[in-house]
Amino acid sequence: MEYGSGRLIDVREGPNVRLSFDGFKVKAGIGGWEIDGFAMRPDLDKPGFFDNAPNHAVGFWGVYGVGPLTKTITLDVYYLGLDRQTAAFDRGVGHELRHTIGARLSRPVAETNPGWDFDYEALWQFGSFGSANIRAWTVASETGYRLPEVPLKPRFSAKADISSGDDPRTNTLGTFNPLFPKGNYFGVLATAGPGPINFIDVHPRAEATLPHDVTVSVDWIFQWRESLRDGVYSVPGFVIIPAGKSDARFVGNRPGTEVRWQANRHLWFQGDYGIFYAGKFVKESQPAGNLNYWALWAGYKF
């Protein structure tokens, strides 16, 4: 399944193992709106062929609607439910029942004339974690400008995101849960670097289109903790560095670059490179050094 920008539900192509679900989906069209209702369980990966089985410890359901707000602006509205028998956060392990209500406004990247594009999303989460309540939130934004009539068709953009963290002194879990996100929405270091939980980030990016369907991009991510009493999490959602040893907010920064060649409609190749420079929180919490990351990808789609 893939919805919106992939911040919450994505097939996870590239840096992640592709995620599949077992369940059912009902699709409807009302005027210009497309509405999906679904109830699913994520699959457990097994080493054989066509033998994945649903994870009965996790339930996922929701309603997702997409429709035109104006001629160029699209509105997404949704409700998503998640039930995990065992969920782990910095404060501990427990049963998680989480509800998500959100909305997204987006305008596509300009194709013929110079113009602005954007992708803005906000959501609220509530429910229970063990005997505690859940109150969490996030606001995410991307604003860009493309010049399709200029050689190389450059596009310049900036993302600014914030998601809530926890304060374990209260009886309310404040840690945002990104559900099943696209890893490389947060940069090419997705498999090893900090994820979109308890974070504030600023993310400028520039990209260009070269001859023969080759695209090149460079970006730089700067990341802080939203709550100083919560740790740093990976993209899948487990704790990388727990809170407690440092009161610093700055987690680190990561410049990166990506080159992608769409050889034909089916075949593509991609190369990523990034360096994560550890910030004050990482250095004060554990022995730390900078992290170099590179990867080569090839894909074929039927």
PyMOL commands that set and color helices and strands:
alter all, ss='L'
color gray80, all
select helices_A, chain A and resi 183-186+280-285
alter helices_A, ss='H'
color red, helices_A
select strands_A, chain A and resi 21-30+33-44+53-54+58-68+74-89+92-107+115-129+132-146+155-163+172-173+199-210+214-224+232-233+239-241+250-262+267-278+291-300
alter strands_A, ss='S'
color yellow, strands_A
deselect
rebuild
show_as cartoon
